[in-house]
Structures are given as C-alpha cells and as structure tokens.
Amino acid sequence: MNLIAAMFDSDLFLPFLVFSIPIVAIVGGITAGIVKTVTEARLIENAQRERMAAIQRGVDLDKLPPLPPIGVGSTEMMAGFDPKAAQLHRAQGLLIGGIITLFAGIGIATFLHFIVEPGDVDRIWAVGIIPAFVGVALLLSAAILWPKRNAGAGG
C-alpha cells in the first residue's frame, strides 16, 4: 500500500499532470494538421484520377466538375467553393467555439467558487473569467464575420 501511495505522491504527480496537458494538446494539434493535409492531398488525387478516367472514356471536359484548388483550407472545400458559404461556415465555427468556451469559463468559475473553503483564496473563481472572455471574443468575431444579407437583393 505504501508503494502505491509513493507512486502517486501529489508533489510528483501533479507537476507531471500539469505539464502533460499542453504536450498532449500540441501533439494532438500537429497530428490533426497532418491528417488534414493528407486528407486534402487524397481528395485532390482522387479527383485527378476520376478526371483522367473520364477523359479516357471520351467524356467532354466541360461536363466534369472543376478540380479542388490546391492549398485552400477545408472550409472552402466543404462549402463547395462558394465564398459566401465559406464565410458562413467560418462564422458558424467561431460561434460554436465561442459558446463552448464562454460556458466552459463560466463552469470553471462556478466550480472553483464552490470547492474553495471559506478563508482560503477567496477570488480563485476569477480564473474562469479568462476563458469566458475568450469565448466572448470568439462570439464577437463570429458576429463580425457573419455574412450580411443584401436588403436590395430580395432577401
């Protein structure tokens, strides 16, 4: 029992845990970037193969869909190359991220407010204000990027 308690000593385990979180986040971000790049390359390669097969069969080039642009982010690709749809997709992503981050900050502040004993650090709950303001900033940027409707264009 003492061996297990010694292995999970909070003086050793807590710093390891604190430093492992950003390392996992960085590795995850790099992995996501690699997966995105490989996926886009495969999409372009498959489109080129389909195009070559259609040309070999004698299909008119005008009837084929355009090739996906090289080096364009997935937002434009998912929106079907329509800039208005890409802008809407980007704004919706910011809106979702802003709502999640705002409520995560509120949740952290509430959690820290209730777990701290009276007399301890009284304002530890304020740590939750940081992610809450990041969420508000994301919501503001979503509002700025949201496509504006043309009033004179009929809708």
N, C-alpha and C positions, 0 to 999 in steps of 0.2 A: 504494500500500500504506500509506503514511503517513497518507493522508486517512481510510482506513477505520479505522486504529488510533486516530486522533484522534477519530473519531466515537464510538467505543466505549471511551473513556477511563474507567477504573473510578472515578476521582474524580467524574466527572459522571454516569455511567450508573447506578452503584449507588444513590445517593440517589434518583434518579428511579424506579428499580425499587422501592425500599423504600416510597416514598410512593404509588406507583401501586396497590399491592396493596390497601390499605384503601379507596382511592377506588373501585376495581373492585368490592370487596365491598359497599360502601354502595350503589352504583348497582344492583348485582345484587339486593340486598335490596329496594330501592324498586321495582324492576321486578317482582320476584316478588309483592310486595304488591299492585301494580296489577293484575297478571294474575289473582291470586286474587279480588280484588274484582270484576273484570269477569266472571270465570267464574261466581261466585256470583250476580251480577245476571242473567246469561243463563239460568242454571238456574231461577231464580225466574220470570223472564219466560216461559220455555218451559212451565213448569208451569201458569202462569196461562192461557196460550194454549190448552193442552190442556184445561184445566178449562172455559174458555168454549166451546170447540168441542163438548165433551161435553154441556154444558148446552143448546146449540143443537140437538143431536141428541135431546135429551129423556132423557138418562141421569140416573138418580137420584143426587143429591148424596152420599148415604150410601155409594154404591159407589165413589166417587172417592177416591184417596189424598189425605191431607192435604197442604196446601201446605208447602214448606220454610219454616222460620222465617226471618224477616229478621234479619240481624245476628248470626247464630250462626256460629261458626267451622266450618271444613271438617271438623274432627274429628267433630263431632256429626252433620254431614250424611253423612259417609262411614259412620258407624256405624249409620245408619238410625234416628236419633233415640233410640236406646236409651242411657240414661245409663251403664249398666254396660259396654256395648260401647264407648262413647266413652272411658270411663276406661281400659279395657284398651288401646284404640288409642293413647291418650296415653302410657301406661306403656310400651308396646312401642316407641314412637318415642324415648322417653328411654333405654330400654335399648339400642337400636341406636346412638343418638348417643353414649352413654356408652362402649360398646365401641369404637367407631371413634376417639373422642377419646383414650381411655386408650391404645390401641395406637399412635396417632399420637405421643403423648408419649413412649412407650417407644421408638418408632422414631427420633424426633428425638434423644433422649438417647444411644441406641446409635450413631447416625450421627455425632453430634458427638464422642463418645468416641473413635471410631476415626479421624476425619480430623484431629484435632489432633495436631501434632507434640509429642513429649516435650519438656518445658521451656517450652512455650507456656502459655497459661492452662489450668491442669490441670482446673478444675472447670466448664468451659464446657458439659459434658454436662448439668449441672443445669438448663439452660434447658428441657429436656424434661420436667422434673418438673411445671411449671405446667400444660401441657395434660393430663398424666397425672392430676393431682389434679382437674381439671375433669371428666375422664372418670369418675373415682371418684364425684364429687358427682352426676353425672347417673345413674350406676348406683344410688346410694343413693336418689335421688328416684324412680327407676323402682320400686324395691322398696317405697317408702312408698306410691306411688300404685297399685300393683298391686291389682286387685280381690280382696278377701278372699272365700274360699268359705265359705258358711254350712254348718257341720257338721250342724246340725239339719234342714236343708232337703233332705237326701237326696243331697248330692253336690256 
